[in-house]
Amino acid sequence: MHFTLERKVNLVRKAFGAKKSLDTLTQIPIVDAPETALQLADDMLRRRCLRCHPYSSGDPYPLVGHGTGCAACHLDFTNGTPTSHTFLATPGNKQCLQCHYGNWVGADYHGRFEHDFNEEYRTPYITKEPTTRPYGVEYHQLTPDIHQQKGLICVDCHGGAELMNSLEAKAILCQDCHLQESLEKSLPANVTKEEGKYFLHSKGDMQGHTIPLMRDPAHTASKDHISCQACHAQWAFNDTGTNLLRNDTRENDAFWRLTTQGSWEVEKILTYNLNPDYPTTLAPFMLDKINGEKKKGIWHQGYIMRRWETVQLGRDTSGRISVMRPLLDLHLSWLDEENNIRFDAIQPQSSDKGLQPYTPHTTGPAGMFYRQRLQDFYRLEEKKKEAAERKQQGQQQEN
C-alpha cells in the first residue's frame, strides 16, 4: 500500500464518479484543464494530496522530509538530510511520522491534533524566538494511545508482512493479543506465554509488556457487531467541510489569514505574494508529486470546523458499529487564470456527509460513558429509521 496508495486513491476517485479501480497512484490521469469533477479530483490528488509516498521526498519541514524508495522508511532523516547512511532494520515511530503526521492515523497515536489553519486559532501568538513547526502546522497535545504510553512503537503491531505485502497480509485485530481464545490458537510473532501470562516484546523499548486480557462480559456480548474502538477510542479526527480550491491566478489577498497550509509550496507562494515589500509576485505553479512536473495553479486548503471531542459512530459495510470520520466531506473548486469559476464547491457522490469507517489510534479505558456513547448512537439510528419510514409512507400516499 505504501507504494500504490491504492485504497486512498480509489476511495476518492470513486466518490467523484470513477467507474474503475486503479492499481497504483501512478495511473491517475494527468489533466491540465479539468472538464469533469473526476478530472479535477485527479489533479488535486496528484498535486495537493499525495505528497507522502516512496516516490516523493515529502515537504521540507524539519521532521517530514524523507528518502525515496526503501530509504523512505529505513533511513533516518532530519531537516531533509540523512543523519546516517546506515539502513534501519526496524523503522521507528520517527520514520512513520514522516508521512503519518497531521490529522491522520499515526499522529493520533501520539495524541496530536493539528491546529486550524486560520492564524487566530494557532499558538503561541507571541514569542521572542521564531517558532519551528516540525510537521508544518502546530498541534494540540491530547491523550496519546495507551500502547504508546506503555512504550510500544508502530511496528510492534504493524509488522513487515502487513507493511510490505498488505493486500495478502492478515488484518491486525485487537483480539489477536487481548483475547485469550485467539492467543491459545496462535501466538503473534512477538508474543510469548510465561507462567500463564502473555507478554508482548516491543522492538521500541526492548521490554516485555504484560498483555491485559479481555475479561469484561461486554466483550463477549458485543465482539461480533461492535468494533473495539467504538468503546475504547478516547477521541477521533473530525475535520468537517474540507475545502480545496485550485487557484490559477496571482491574486492571494483573500488568503492572508491562511498562509499556513501544511503545504510548503503553497505557503511559499502565499508568503511571498502577500508581502508588500516584494515588487513582483510568484507565478501560481505547483509540482505534480508523482512525476515532478510543474503545473499551473496552486491548491489552497481550509476547513469549516476541526474537532476531536465527539467520537462519531456508524456502521461499516459488514454492519458492524465502528468509529467514523468525514473523510469524503470534500468540496473542490477551481478559479482559472481569467478569474472564471470553473467549479464551485463540488462534492463527492456519497451520502451521510462523507463519513467513512476508520480505526482511531487513541485507545484507552472504555470509561464510564461508553454505554452512553452506544445508546446515543442507537437512539439516533432509530430516529433516522422512523424518518425514512415517514418519508416512504408520504410517497406512497402521494402515489
Summary of the structure (lengths in Angstrom):
residues: 399
radius of gyration: 23.0
end to end distance: 49.8
largest distance: 74.7
contacts: 1120
relative contact order: 0.13
helix: 30%
strand: 18%
